[in-house]
């Protein structure tokens, strides 16, 4: 199952009121220009700095296997 399929499946199985909360939260992310919006455009320099930081963290062993991270997030939010 792909990530998008798993996400859609989780949304379909949520109660209607929780689906509405997810919809409103997502809508707010894309319509706000506040700093909390994680989807603001980045400059080339910001992207390269983030990549450098990620490479340093990986080299220092500061990473988690993707399947472990997904399981951890799923358990934290009650999906698993």
C-alpha positions as CSV (number, residue, x, y, z in Angstrom):
1,X,0.0,0.0,0.0
2,X,1.4,3.4,-0.9
3,X,1.6,6.3,1.5
4,X,-1.2,8.1,-0.3
5,X,-3.4,5.0,-0.2
6,X,-2.7,4.5,3.5
7,X,-3.5,8.2,4.1
8,X,-6.8,8.0,2.2
9,X,-7.7,4.8,4.0
10,X,-7.1,6.4,7.4
11,X,-9.2,9.4,6.4
12,X,-12.0,7.3,5.1
13,X,-12.2,5.4,8.4
14,X,-12.3,8.5,10.6
15,X,-15.5,9.8,12.0
16,X,-17.0,12.6,10.0
17,X,-16.2,15.2,12.7
18,X,-12.5,14.3,12.7
19,X,-12.5,14.3,8.9
20,X,-13.8,17.9,9.1
21,X,-11.0,18.8,11.5
22,X,-8.4,17.4,9.2
23,X,-9.9,19.2,6.2
24,X,-10.0,22.6,8.1
25,X,-6.4,22.2,9.4
26,X,-5.1,21.3,5.9
27,X,-7.1,24.1,4.3
28,X,-5.6,26.5,6.8
29,X,-2.1,25.4,6.0
30,X,-2.5,26.3,2.4
31,X,-4.3,29.6,2.8
32,X,-2.3,31.2,5.6
33,X,0.8,33.3,5.0
34,X,1.9,33.1,8.6
35,X,5.3,31.7,9.5
36,X,3.7,28.5,10.8
37,X,2.9,27.5,7.3
38,X,5.4,24.8,6.5
39,X,4.8,25.2,2.7
40,X,6.3,28.7,2.3
41,X,8.7,29.0,-0.6
42,X,12.4,28.4,0.2
43,X,15.4,30.0,-1.5
44,X,18.0,27.9,-3.1
45,X,20.4,28.7,-0.3
46,X,17.9,27.6,2.3
47,X,17.3,24.3,0.5
48,X,21.1,23.7,0.2
49,X,21.6,24.5,3.9
50,X,18.9,22.0,4.9
51,X,20.5,19.4,2.7
52,X,23.9,20.0,4.3
53,X,22.4,19.8,7.8
54,X,20.6,16.5,6.8
55,X,23.9,15.0,5.5
56,X,25.7,16.0,8.7
57,X,23.0,14.4,10.8
58,X,23.1,11.2,8.8
59,X,26.9,11.0,9.1
60,X,26.6,11.5,12.8
61,X,24.1,8.6,13.1
62,X,21.2,11.0,13.9
63,X,18.6,9.3,11.8
64,X,15.8,6.7,11.9
65,X,14.9,4.1,9.4
66,X,11.8,5.3,7.5
67,X,9.7,2.2,8.4
68,X,10.5,2.8,12.1
69,X,9.6,6.5,11.8
70,X,6.3,5.7,10.1
71,X,5.4,3.1,12.7
72,X,6.3,5.5,15.5
73,X,4.2,8.3,14.0
74,X,1.3,5.9,13.4
75,X,1.4,4.7,17.0
76,X,1.6,8.2,18.4
77,X,-1.5,9.3,16.4
78,X,-3.5,6.1,17.0
79,X,-3.4,4.8,13.4
80,X,-1.5,1.6,14.4
